[in-house]
Amino acid sequence: MATAREIRQRIKSVKNIAQVTKALEAVSASKSRKAQAAVLATRAYAQLAWQVLSDLSGQVGADGKLHPLFDVRPPKTIGLVLLSGDRGLCGAFNYNLVRTAMDFLKGKSAPAKVIVVGKKGRELMWRRGFNIVHEFSGLPAAPRLADVSPIARASIEGFTSGEFDVVYLVYADFINTLVQKPAVKRLLPIKTTELETQAMAEHVAGARVGRAVTDYIYEPSPRAILDVLVPRFTELQIYQAILESLASEHSARMVAMRNATDSALDLVGNLTLNYNKARQQGITNELLDIAGGAEALAQSRAAA
């Protein structure tokens, strides 16, 4: 059994750790509130933009010549955009995203090229031998659309140049503070299914699924409008996914730090109990030594 001094030093160490995790929890809680507000503020707009893209994809036709981002071709190479975090201490958040990406790619026969956002995702994917063609990190706590433009440009240019035949997005879908669900979404070519539209519509109150496709009138021309509109809306989908992942990451870190703080406090309680037992045992041993010495002294005096 450890001595009382060793237990006391360990109690002090665990209390210091609890103070650090408590501070990290407070910081993550503040960031989580801001990130959740950003997600909720942009979800409705992202949903409507996705519906517009869905309507446009229904007007492409068999030749797929309305815009290059609608061009469907055999998937010889898969592009995967993985949105992860730059830091750890958020439980299994980053690992779950990487595992989702790996499970998704296992069912594909075509080779994959990965665009990684976040240092943790880059480390985990590199260790598993994936082909990482682009890496982005250091996004601000409250990113703007301009901060996401390089990621969107790499995805769009890779698709239009033929480097990727299809592009998927792996991110954490923010449900609530306690639930963050890894999700896979096809980004390019733009062609939404009924299931994808329904999944997006669940985030917007009153959204209707299964509506008729809207017929648009283009001025000055469909090509001139879509050359600006479609890449912009595609960039918006990546931006919304990044906001979802940031809110999920901060919430996961807040919950992980709260659990770590509670575990540290429980450990302090157990160590305090052991410390009291060790201290009581030490006092008992000292009393026994004193009583034994007094008894020996009395016997020696009686013998004299």
N, C-alpha and C positions, 0 to 999 in steps of 0.2 A: 504493500500500500504506500502511496506517495506521502511524503511528509507534509505537515501543515504549511510550511513555507512554500513548498512547490505548488501546492493547491492554491495558496493565496496569490502567487504569481500568475498562475493560469487564469484565475478569476479576473485579475486585472487585465490580462490580455484579451479575454473574451469580451469584457465590458468595452474595451476600446474598439473591438471589431463591431460590436452592437451599435456604438455611436456612429461609426462610419456607414454602416448599412442603413441606419436611420436617416442620416443626412442624404444618402443616395436615394432613398425612398421619397424624401421630401422634394428633391430636385426632379425626380422622374414624375412625381405627381403633378408638379407645376407644368412640366413639358407635355405631359399626357393631356392635361386640360386644354392647352393651346392647340395641340395636334388634333384632338377630337373636334374642337370648334372649327378648325380648318377643313377637316373631312366633311363635316355636316354642311358647311357652307358651300362646298363645291360639288357634292354628290348629285344634287338635282340637275345642275348644269351638265355634268359629265354624263348623266343618264340620258338627257335630251340629246346631247351630241352623239351618243352611241345609237340612239334611235334614228337620228338623221343619217348616220353612216349605214345603218341597217336598211333604211329606205333606199339610199343611193345604190347599195349593193344589189338590191332587187331590180334596179333599172339598168344594170350593166349590160345584160344580154349575153348571148352565147360566146361572142368574140372577146368579151372582156376588155374592150378598147376604150372605155369611158375614161379610165385613169389607170396608170400602172399598178397602183396599190390594190386594185381589185382583181389583178391578174392571177388566176388560179392555175397552177402548174404542178406536175408530179413532184412530190417532196423528195428530192435527191439529197438535200442538205437541210438540216433543221437549225434554225437560229433560236436560242433560248436566252431571254433576258431575265436574270435572277436578281431580285431586289432583296438584299439582306442588310444587316447593320454593320457599322464600323467598329462597334464595341461589344463586349460580352456582358456578363453579369445580368443576363435577361432570361435565365432558365434555358429551356430547350428551343427558344425562338429561332435562332439561326440554323440549328441542326434540323429542325422540322422542315424548314424551307428547302434545305439541301436534300433532305431525304425525299421530299415531294418531287423535286426536280429529277432525282435519280430514278425514282419509281416510274415517273412519267416517261423518261427516256428509255427505260428497259423494254417497254412495249413497242418501240420504234425501230424499224430496220435501217433507217437512214442515219448516217453519222451526224453528230451535233457539234455546233460551234456556240460557245457561251459568251454572252455579254454580262459581266458581273458588276453589280452596283453594291458596294460595301466590302470592307476588308475581310470580314469574317467569312462571307460567302466565297470570296476569292481564295482564302486559305483552304477552306474545306473542299472546294471543287478542284483546286490544284493538287491537293494530296491524293485525290481519287483519280487523277490522270485525265481530266477533261481538257478539251482544247479551248482555252480562254483566248479570245481574239480582241476583246476590249475590256478595260477595267476602269471603273469610276468610283471615287470615294471622296469623303470630305464634304458631303452635301450639307448646307446650313440647316440649323434646327427648324427654321421656317422657310423652306425653299420656295422660290418663285418659278414661274413657267420658264423663264430664261435659264434657270439653273438646270432644267431638265432637257433643254434643247440639244446638248451634245449626245445624250443618251438616245433621244429620238432620232437624231440625224444618223447615228451609227446603225440603228435598226432599219431605218427607211432606205439609206444608201446601200446597206448590205442586201436588202430585198430587191431593190430596183437594179442593182448591178449583177444579180444572179448569184451572189455569195450564199444567200439563203433563199430557199424556195418557199419556206413557211417560217413564221416567227411566232413564238409563244412567250407569254409573260407569266412568270412565277412570282407571286407576292403574297403577303399576309392580308387577308380580308378582315377588316376590323368589325367585329360583331358587337362587343361591349368590353368593359374593362377587364373582365375575367376570361373572355373567349376571343381568341384570334385564330382564324382558320386559314391554313395555307391553301392557295387557289392557283389554278392553271387556266389561263385565258389565251385564246388565239388572237394575236394582234394583227398579223398580216398573213395572207391577203384578207382584206376586210370582207367578211361574209358571216354574219351572225346567224345562229340557229335559234329556234324557238326557246330552247332550254337556256341559252346564254342571255337572251332578252329577258326571260322571266327572272333569272338570277339577279340581273342588274336592276330590274324593276322592283324587287323586294325591298330595296333600300329607299325607295321614294314612295311616300304615302299617296295613295290615289292613282298610282301609275297603272295604265291599262296594258295588258298583254294580249297578243293576238289581234291587234288592230290592223286596219287596212294600210297598205303601203301608200305613203304620200307621194303624189306626183308633183314634181317641182318644175317651175318655169325659170329658165336660166337667162340672165342678161349680164354681160353681152353675149357669152357663149358658155356652154357647159364646160368646155376644156379650160377656159380662162378662170372660171369660178372654182372648179375642182382642183386646179393646180395649187391654189392657195388654201382652199377649205379642207381638203382631205388630209394633207400632211399636218395641218394645224389641229384637226380633231384627233388624229392619231397621236400626236404629241400630248394632247390633253388626256388621253387614256393612260399614257405612261405617267403623267403628272398625278392623276388621281390615284393610280396604284401606289405611287411613292408616298402620297399622303396617307393612304390606308396602312402601308407598311410602317411608316413612322409612328402613327398612333398606336399600332399594334406593338411595336418595339418598346415604346415608352411605358405602355400599360403592362407589358410582360416584365419589364425591368422593375417597375414599381411593385408588382405582386411578388417577384422573386426577392427583392430587398426586404419587403415586409415579412415574408416567410423566414428569411435569414435572420432578421432581427428577433422574431419570435423564438426561433430555434436557439439563438444565442442567449436570450433571457432565460429560456428553459434550462440551458446548460449551466448558466450561472447559478440557478437555483439548486441544481443537482450538485454542483461543485461546492456550493456553500454548505449543503448538508454534509457532504464528505469532509469538508474542512472542520465543521463543528464536531464531527465524530472523531477526526484525528486529533483535534485539540483536546477533546474530552478524554481520549485515550492517553494523551501525553500527561494531562493533569492527574489521571488515575495512577499512571506509572510513577509519577513523582511522589504522590501520596504514599504509595506502597513502599517506595524506596525510603521515605522519611520514617514510616512506621517500622520497617525492617531495621533501619539503623537505630531507632530508639529502643527496640526490643533487644538488639544485640548489645547496646550500651548498658541496658538494665541488667542483662544476664552477666556481663563482665564485672559490673559492680557487685552483684550478689556473690559471685565466685570469689571476689577479693575479700 
